[in-house]
């Protein structure tokens, strides 16, 4: 993440000592478990303290096993609150806007997750997030839905570099854990809705909150749907400057929507694993490795003489036995499945053929940096793309995300990352698609956190973290595309090489609604004020802005193909052929209705102000019912 300016001036607080805080600190040194977090900061749990000072059971709050914190109810309410926000397309920042199925969204991820509930409910196969770690220096989102219009600029990162959406959460804060939990809870609650029935979520986290995050996910996803707590070796060498013990690892929690149907794939066999198989005797079954034919303990039918090709006889000690019955082993010798060494006189061993072994291996809970990358590798990956500039402090390595893709995704799966940061997830999806020729798609969400004005990043033309993330995707995609072309040339396939991989992404930006306030709160306006809103759409909004809001409202994916046609001299939008047809131009009348009915749209939408008059609006509706009875018409 990028660095943010902080006020480093020491100021006099001009107030006396807080003796309550001092007393709480003293009690904490004796009974640390009796200090907890309340609405106003650190407090004493007096029931627990009484219990510590009594030899008898003290009656207090009813005991229960669950995770509680000040702000939990607020977090639940926050997740359930509706939003009137929308997404606006940003063609100038996109790559292959008209054809790509990848999505990059700028804006507060909580609002975005709410907007995606209709269009992507139960459609996301894999979620990966790398949220703020709550180290005392990281920033957490401060959710507030009662801001005025001026605060919209702060929320979207367009005005104030502190933008009021992110606040420092120091360890000394009275609600250190509570604020982080309140931030994470509604986002994870909404994210779960988006997962397919066999979907999974990976969450990177460190020691500070892994215990709380585990309990929170047990509640939101169900304890039964916990799959693993993966340990990732994030650095490849010991830090000798560590205060106590070198911190070499982080955690990745893995949960699923349903353990009954989730399928964790095998990892591909490595070259090292395959190199263990050789074929010194030119066996027609292919490469093999040898295994033991002897097992411990005795068995009545397991101790007999085996004769090798040279006539040499072999037996096993009395406390062991051959693993096969005599008839079976003799048949295997006859078929050439037993190896007696190069000269035919060595103790027999069973051949295990590469073609017959499981074509992959189970992932385990220890992900070593040699296999999935480490922090330094991640930094180098980004620096190579940006001419050795170190724009991100803690990106994740591409190989780490690819490991997740390999065990949890297949063809056409959608991967969501709503703490996108350095956009490693997009890089990994594009790279793995290039390797295995699959068509995974990504959706990335990132708040446009402003970058400090004095930084080198600003001088290079990147004003917020989204600028960097989008550029990283562009550069990574171009690099991967060039590598594929070069490989085709090296393989002599360039003349016939046609690369159909999706290297693009559509950019959308979170914004307030396209509709005037009267559209949502008509009771707040008198008749003379309503006359000011002849058109209930805000004047600065384009037809494509309206189209995207309609797509979200109607639950259509943001990646669907959008085409434009001219019908009766009017621009008409077609989404996924005739799944949705929209026209927002003026003077919609009966003649237009007759022409558009020929397209047999499943859904059609107009602006309320688009019709010539109320009679035309009624007639268009009736004509569509007659000429295209399966068409559903709506107006905005």
MOWOZI-V458166 format. One record per residue. N is the residue number from 1. PSI is psi in whole degrees, -180 to 180 (999 if undefined). OMEGA is omega in degrees with one decimal (NA if undefined). D_FIRST is the distance of its C-alpha to the first C-alpha in Angstrom with 2 decimals. Layout:
N/PSI/OMEGA/D_FIRST
N/PSI/OMEGA/D_FIRST
This chain:
1/158/179.4/0.00
2/158/178.7/3.77
3/149/179.5/6.60
4/142/-179.8/9.26
5/143/175.9/12.93
6/149/177.6/15.04
7/110/-174.7/18.82
8/10/-178.7/19.98
9/127/175.7/23.70
10/125/-177.0/25.87
11/146/173.7/28.11
12/132/-179.5/31.39
13/-17/173.8/31.34
14/33/174.9/35.14
15/159/-179.0/35.86
16/171/-178.9/37.76
17/146/176.6/36.51
18/99/-175.6/35.60
19/-28/178.5/38.14
20/-45/178.1/37.08
21/-40/-180.0/33.63
22/-40/179.7/35.39
23/-39/177.5/37.79
24/-40/179.3/35.09
25/-40/179.1/33.48
26/-44/179.2/36.92
27/-37/-179.8/37.53
28/-35/-179.3/34.16
29/-29/179.2/35.25
30/-43/-175.9/38.36
31/75/-174.9/37.23
32/-30/-178.4/33.42
33/-10/178.7/33.84
34/-3/177.0/35.70
35/126/-178.5/32.72
36/-170/-178.5/30.65
37/132/175.9/28.63
38/-175/-177.7/30.51
39/-30/-176.4/29.91
40/11/178.8/29.99
41/-154/-177.8/28.21
42/137/179.4/29.64
43/168/176.4/33.21
44/133/171.6/35.96
45/97/-172.3/37.14
46/-29/177.0/40.80
47/-44/178.4/42.20
48/-39/180.0/40.48
49/-41/176.9/41.50
50/-41/-178.7/45.06
51/-38/178.4/45.07
52/-25/-175.4/44.08
53/13/-179.0/47.05
54/149/176.7/49.56
55/1/-179.6/51.59
56/159/179.0/51.91
57/126/179.8/49.57
58/128/177.3/48.37
59/128/179.0/48.23
60/-147/178.3/44.96
61/145/-179.7/42.39
62/129/-178.3/42.98
63/142/177.7/40.94
64/156/179.1/38.78
65/101/176.3/36.17
66/164/179.4/33.00
67/121/178.9/29.61
68/150/173.5/30.02
69/156/176.7/27.95
70/121/-178.9/28.41
71/-3/-178.1/26.93
72/-45/178.9/27.56
73/-38/176.7/30.26
74/-39/179.7/28.12
75/-39/178.2/25.42
76/-44/178.3/28.23
77/-42/-179.8/29.54
78/-42/179.8/26.16
79/-33/-174.1/25.88
80/-12/-179.4/29.45
81/137/176.5/29.40
82/167/177.3/29.99
83/146/174.5/28.05
84/7/179.4/29.57
85/169/176.4/26.37
86/178/175.7/26.31
87/138/177.6/24.36
88/133/-179.6/25.28
89/144/178.4/25.18
90/85/-175.3/23.51
91/-37/-174.2/25.62
92/-23/178.0/24.54
93/-9/-174.8/20.97
94/165/173.9/22.34
95/123/-179.3/23.79
96/50/-174.8/27.25
97/-42/-173.0/27.10
98/-18/-174.4/30.69
99/-21/-174.9/30.53
100/155/175.4/27.09
101/7/177.0/26.45
102/149/-174.0/22.63
103/136/171.6/20.77
104/123/-175.8/17.49
105/128/175.7/17.42
106/125/177.0/15.63
107/172/178.3/16.11
108/123/-173.4/16.12
109/-25/177.8/16.27
110/-47/178.2/19.21
111/-41/-179.2/21.31
112/-43/178.8/20.51
113/-36/176.4/21.53
114/-41/-179.6/24.72
115/-28/-177.8/25.43
116/-5/-174.0/25.13
117/-38/-179.3/27.63
118/-49/-172.4/30.65
119/-28/-173.8/29.57
120/19/177.7/27.75
121/119/177.9/29.60
122/24/-176.0/30.22
123/-9/-177.2/28.90
124/120/-178.1/25.51
125/-37/-176.6/26.19
126/135/173.1/22.85
127/133/168.7/19.72
128/130/175.1/16.59
129/148/176.5/13.75
130/76/-172.6/10.86
131/171/173.7/10.82
132/139/-171.9/9.65
133/-6/-179.1/11.72
134/53/179.2/13.67
135/-3/-173.8/13.76
136/-13/178.6/15.04
137/-20/-179.3/11.97
138/165/-180.0/9.71
139/144/174.2/10.58
140/155/178.9/13.08
141/134/176.3/14.74
142/97/-173.9/18.06
143/130/178.9/20.37
144/121/-175.3/23.39
145/22/179.0/25.74
146/33/-178.1/28.25
147/154/176.7/26.59
148/-179/-174.2/28.75
149/-36/-179.2/28.37
150/-32/-179.1/26.68
151/-17/177.3/23.84
152/-37/178.9/23.12
153/-36/179.7/21.60
154/-43/-177.7/19.34
155/-39/-175.7/18.27
156/3/176.0/17.46
157/20/-174.9/15.30
158/-8/-171.0/18.20
159/-68/-173.9/19.51
160/135/-176.0/18.04
161/-16/173.2/14.66
162/-14/170.5/14.69
163/8/172.4/16.05
164/4/178.8/17.64
165/-22/-178.3/15.67
166/132/179.1/13.12
167/147/177.0/14.69
168/142/-179.1/14.10
169/76/-174.8/15.94
170/155/-179.9/17.46
171/-24/-179.5/19.68
172/-8/-178.8/22.60
173/142/-179.5/22.35
174/-26/-179.6/25.42
175/46/-176.1/23.60
176/-54/179.2/20.68
177/-39/-174.4/21.16
178/-43/-179.5/22.86
179/-39/179.4/20.16
180/-44/179.7/17.69
181/-40/178.9/20.57
182/-34/177.1/21.61
183/-43/-173.8/18.27
184/-36/-170.8/18.24
185/-55/-177.4/21.99
186/-32/-179.9/22.69
187/-43/178.1/19.87
188/-35/178.6/21.19
189/-45/178.9/24.70
190/-36/-178.7/24.30
191/-38/-179.1/22.46
192/-38/-179.9/25.46
193/-30/-174.5/27.79
194/-17/-176.2/26.18
195/144/170.0/26.77
196/167/-178.7/29.90
197/-29/177.7/32.54
198/22/-176.9/31.48
199/163/-178.1/27.73
200/160/174.2/25.10
201/131/173.9/21.70
202/132/179.5/19.31
203/117/175.3/16.86
204/138/-178.5/14.56
205/160/177.0/14.95
206/-168/-172.9/15.85
207/-25/-171.7/19.04
208/-36/-175.8/18.34
209/6/-175.6/18.89
210/-35/-179.4/20.23
211/-42/178.5/23.74
212/-40/179.8/23.21
213/-39/178.4/21.27
214/-46/179.9/24.18
215/-40/179.8/26.70
216/-44/-179.9/24.98
217/-34/174.2/24.86
218/-39/-179.6/28.45
219/-45/-174.0/29.41
220/-39/-177.0/27.66
221/-18/-176.7/28.30
222/129/-178.4/31.30
223/-33/-178.9/31.66
224/-20/-177.3/33.75
225/11/170.6/30.89
226/131/179.3/28.74
227/-50/-176.3/28.66
228/153/167.5/26.75
229/101/-174.2/24.30
230/136/175.9/22.86
231/119/179.5/21.89
232/125/176.9/19.37
233/98/-169.9/19.86
234/-19/176.0/16.36
235/153/-174.3/17.81
236/7/178.5/21.19
237/156/-178.8/22.57
238/139/176.5/23.31
239/106/-177.2/21.55
240/-12/179.5/24.64
241/6/178.5/22.96
242/148/-176.8/22.13
243/-45/-179.1/23.97
244/-70/-179.2/25.97
245/138/-178.4/25.01
246/129/-178.7/22.33
247/93/-173.8/19.53
248/-8/-171.0/19.50
249/160/169.0/18.81
250/172/179.9/16.91
251/152/169.0/18.59
252/108/178.0/18.63
253/135/-179.3/21.09
254/117/175.3/23.24
255/160/177.0/25.46
256/169/177.2/27.72
257/-39/-179.6/29.65
258/119/179.1/32.94
259/-18/-177.8/33.87
260/-30/-175.6/37.23
261/-6/179.7/36.07
262/147/-179.6/32.64
263/110/176.6/32.93
264/115/-174.2/30.68
265/160/172.9/31.53
266/145/173.0/32.48
267/144/177.9/30.22
268/147/176.4/31.92
269/138/179.6/34.10
270/162/176.9/32.69
271/-35/178.9/34.74
272/-41/178.6/35.32
273/-43/-178.1/36.84
274/-28/-178.4/39.06
275/-13/176.9/40.24
276/-14/-177.8/42.03
277/125/-179.7/44.50
278/175/178.9/47.26
279/68/-174.8/50.65
280/-22/-179.0/53.15
281/15/179.2/56.19
282/43/177.3/55.16
283/129/-179.0/55.11
284/-16/178.2/55.12
285/-8/176.7/52.59
286/-171/-176.0/49.96
287/148/-179.8/47.79
288/163/169.3/48.18
289/159/-174.8/47.51
290/149/178.8/50.09
291/162/-175.7/50.16
292/144/177.5/52.53
293/4/-174.4/55.71
294/139/177.5/56.66
295/157/179.3/55.73
296/163/-179.6/56.64
297/163/-177.3/59.60
298/155/176.3/62.91
299/137/-171.9/63.92
300/-37/-178.8/67.51
301/16/-174.8/66.80
302/9/-179.9/64.07
303/103/-177.7/66.15
304/172/-177.7/68.10
305/135/175.0/68.74
306/128/-178.9/66.56
307/127/-179.4/68.16
308/177/-177.5/66.08
309/-29/-178.2/66.97
310/0/-177.9/68.99
311/-3/178.6/70.95
312/137/-178.0/69.14
313/146/-178.1/68.90
314/137/173.9/65.94
315/169/178.2/65.88
316/154/177.3/63.41
317/161/-176.2/64.08
318/-25/-179.0/65.75
319/11/178.7/62.68
320/176/178.1/60.65
321/158/171.9/61.19
322/143/-176.4/60.29
323/-15/179.1/57.56
324/151/170.9/59.74
325/160/-172.3/63.33
326/-46/-178.5/65.82
327/-41/-179.4/66.40
328/-43/-178.1/62.70
329/-39/178.3/62.04
330/-37/178.1/65.10
331/-40/179.1/63.87
332/-37/177.1/60.45
333/-41/-179.8/62.33
334/-35/-178.9/64.38
335/-1/179.7/61.30
336/23/-177.8/59.73
337/2/178.3/56.89
338/137/-175.8/57.82
339/123/178.4/57.16
340/23/179.6/59.83
341/169/-175.7/58.22
342/-37/-176.7/58.93
343/1/176.8/62.63
344/12/-177.3/63.18
345/13/179.6/64.10
346/160/179.1/60.84
347/133/-172.9/60.10
348/146/176.0/59.01
349/150/-178.1/55.40
350/140/174.8/54.04
351/131/173.4/52.15
352/114/-172.0/48.84
353/139/177.9/48.07
354/-37/-178.3/44.61
355/-16/-175.9/45.82
356/-7/180.0/46.66
357/163/178.2/43.63
358/127/-174.3/40.77
359/60/179.3/38.56
360/-180/179.1/35.29
361/151/177.9/34.04
362/137/171.4/32.64
363/149/176.6/29.01
364/-175/-174.0/28.85
365/0/176.2/26.56
366/109/-179.3/25.53
367/103/-175.9/23.08
368/149/-175.3/23.35
369/-25/178.3/20.91
370/-28/-176.5/23.85
371/-37/-173.2/24.00
372/6/177.4/20.50
373/170/-178.2/18.32
374/178/-174.9/16.12
375/-43/-177.6/12.81
376/-39/176.6/14.37
377/-42/-180.0/15.67
378/-43/178.4/12.38
379/-41/-179.3/11.12
380/-36/178.6/14.60
381/-44/-179.5/14.64
382/-42/-179.1/11.98
383/-38/179.1/13.63
384/-32/179.5/16.97
385/-27/-174.7/16.17
386/39/174.4/15.02
387/45/176.1/17.87
388/15/175.5/16.30
389/136/-176.4/13.56
390/79/-175.0/10.44
391/-29/-176.5/7.84
392/136/-177.0/4.94
393/-39/-174.3/5.26
394/58/175.3/5.96
395/162/174.7/7.15
396/149/179.6/10.57
397/146/-179.9/13.74
398/-39/-177.5/15.84
399/-28/178.9/18.84
400/-43/179.6/17.49
401/-37/178.8/17.37
402/-38/178.0/20.63
403/-40/178.6/22.33
404/-41/178.9/21.76
405/-39/-175.9/23.05
406/-36/-175.5/26.08
407/-9/-173.0/27.29
408/-1/-178.2/26.63
409/157/177.4/26.99
410/-164/-179.0/29.83
411/132/173.3/31.01
412/7/177.8/29.74
413/150/178.3/27.48
414/133/179.7/24.60
415/129/-178.8/21.14
416/136/172.8/18.85
417/108/-176.5/15.12
418/11/163.4/14.41
419/64/-164.0/10.79
420/-39/178.7/10.14
421/-114/-175.0/6.45
422/3/175.8/7.10
423/29/177.0/10.73
424/-35/-178.2/11.91
425/-44/178.2/14.53
426/-44/178.8/16.15
427/-45/-178.2/16.32
428/-41/179.9/17.95
429/-47/-179.6/20.37
430/-42/-177.8/21.54
431/-44/-178.9/22.00
432/-35/174.5/23.94
433/-37/178.6/26.00
434/-31/-177.6/26.99
435/-49/-173.8/28.14
436/6/173.3/30.16
437/31/176.9/31.00
438/172/-175.2/29.93
439/54/173.5/28.70
440/152/179.3/25.77
441/150/-179.4/23.88
442/151/168.9/20.36
443/119/178.9/19.17
444/141/178.0/15.50
445/134/-179.7/14.49
446/133/172.5/11.51
447/133/-178.5/11.82
448/70/179.7/11.71
449/129/-178.9/9.69
450/148/-179.2/11.16
451/142/-178.0/9.92
452/138/-169.8/12.10
453/-29/-176.2/15.37
454/-2/-172.3/16.08
455/160/177.6/13.20
456/-30/-178.6/14.15
457/-44/178.2/11.90
458/-44/-179.6/14.23
459/-27/179.4/17.19
460/3/174.6/16.45
461/9/178.9/16.76
462/115/-172.7/13.34
463/-24/177.2/13.37
464/172/-173.9/10.67
465/-27/177.4/7.85
466/-37/175.8/10.98
467/-42/179.9/12.64
468/-44/-178.9/10.26
469/-45/-179.8/10.48
470/-41/-179.6/14.21
471/-35/177.2/14.81
472/-43/179.4/13.34
473/-44/179.7/15.84
474/-48/-176.3/18.59
475/-41/178.5/18.36
476/-43/-179.8/18.14
477/-44/179.0/21.03
478/-41/179.9/23.08
479/-45/-179.3/22.71
480/-38/178.3/23.83
481/-45/179.1/26.60
482/-39/179.1/27.87
483/-37/178.4/27.95
484/-41/178.9/30.02
485/-43/180.0/32.41
486/-39/178.6/32.86
487/-41/178.5/33.60
488/-39/177.0/36.14
489/-45/-179.1/37.78
490/-33/-179.4/37.95
491/0/179.9/39.48
492/22/-176.9/41.97
493/5/-170.0/40.82
494/-37/-177.8/39.43
495/-35/-178.4/42.49
496/7/-173.1/42.07
497/122/175.4/38.26
498/110/-176.1/36.93
499/112/-179.0/33.25
500/8/-178.1/32.81
501/146/178.0/29.21
502/110/178.8/26.94
503/6/-174.1/24.23
504/-176/173.5/23.53
505/141/175.0/21.73
506/132/178.6/22.78
507/134/173.1/20.47
508/151/-179.5/21.26
509/130/178.2/20.16
510/137/-178.0/20.83
511/165/171.6/23.66
512/167/-173.4/26.58
513/152/173.9/29.68
514/-14/-173.4/31.76
515/147/174.6/34.78
516/155/-177.9/36.36
517/-31/-178.8/36.27
518/-22/179.9/39.94
519/-34/-177.3/39.07
520/-28/-175.9/37.62
521/63/-176.8/39.62
522/-26/-178.1/43.04
523/-15/-179.1/44.77
524/-1/-174.5/43.00
525/139/175.5/44.79
526/170/-175.3/48.46
527/-39/-178.9/50.47
528/-29/176.2/50.42
529/-35/-179.9/46.60
530/-29/179.2/46.46
531/-21/179.6/48.43
532/-19/-176.0/45.45
533/62/177.4/43.53
534/-34/174.8/45.76
535/122/-175.2/42.69
536/8/176.1/40.29
537/138/179.7/37.37
538/141/-172.2/35.28
539/-21/-177.1/36.47
540/7/-175.1/33.14
541/140/-178.1/32.50
542/171/177.3/33.39
543/-37/178.7/35.27
544/-34/174.2/32.20
545/-47/-179.8/30.36
546/-40/-178.6/33.33
547/-44/-178.9/33.51
548/-42/179.0/30.00
549/-38/177.1/30.73
550/-42/178.2/34.00
551/-45/178.8/32.42
552/-42/-178.2/30.11
553/-34/-178.4/33.11
554/2/174.9/35.30
555/32/179.2/32.83
556/142/-177.8/32.42
557/143/-179.2/29.44
558/-13/-177.0/27.25
559/-4/-176.7/27.72
560/146/-178.1/31.50
561/134/-179.9/33.27
562/126/177.5/34.26
563/154/175.5/37.36
564/141/175.7/39.39
565/156/174.9/43.18
566/118/-179.3/45.73
567/122/-177.3/48.36
568/44/178.2/51.12
569/17/179.4/49.25
570/145/177.4/46.22
571/125/-178.1/42.68
572/133/179.3/42.05
573/134/176.5/38.85
574/121/179.8/39.25
575/124/-177.1/36.52
576/59/-177.5/37.13
577/-107/-176.8/40.59
578/20/179.3/42.50
579/-39/175.6/40.28
580/129/175.9/39.42
581/134/-177.2/41.18
582/139/173.8/40.29
583/125/-175.7/41.98
584/19/-179.4/41.10
585/171/-176.7/43.72
586/167/170.4/46.79
587/42/172.0/50.37
588/128/-177.6/49.88
589/-171/-175.5/53.45
590/-38/-178.7/55.76
591/-38/176.8/55.97
592/-40/-179.9/52.20
593/-40/-179.8/52.32
594/-39/-179.5/54.97
595/-43/-177.5/52.89
596/-28/179.6/49.64
597/-24/179.5/51.61
598/-23/-179.4/52.48
599/-10/179.7/48.84
600/54/-178.7/49.22
601/146/174.8/45.70
602/-37/178.1/44.58
603/147/176.1/42.88
604/142/-177.5/43.28
605/142/176.2/41.81
606/164/167.1/42.89
607/147/178.5/42.16
608/-30/-178.1/44.77
609/3/-176.5/45.67
610/-25/-174.8/46.10
611/150/179.1/49.65
612/-44/179.0/52.67
613/180/-178.0/53.95
614/-32/178.9/54.24
615/-43/178.6/57.05
616/-40/179.5/55.00
617/-45/179.9/52.19
618/-41/-178.9/54.73
619/-39/178.4/56.45
620/-42/179.1/53.25
621/-44/-179.0/52.45
622/-41/179.4/56.00
623/-42/179.1/56.11
624/-38/177.4/52.93
625/-37/-178.7/54.46
626/-47/-171.7/57.57
627/-26/179.3/56.18
628/74/-170.8/52.97
629/-21/-179.9/53.49
630/0/-179.1/50.31
631/131/175.0/48.10
632/120/-176.9/46.19
633/137/174.2/45.94
634/160/175.6/43.69
635/154/175.5/43.05
636/999/NA/40.20
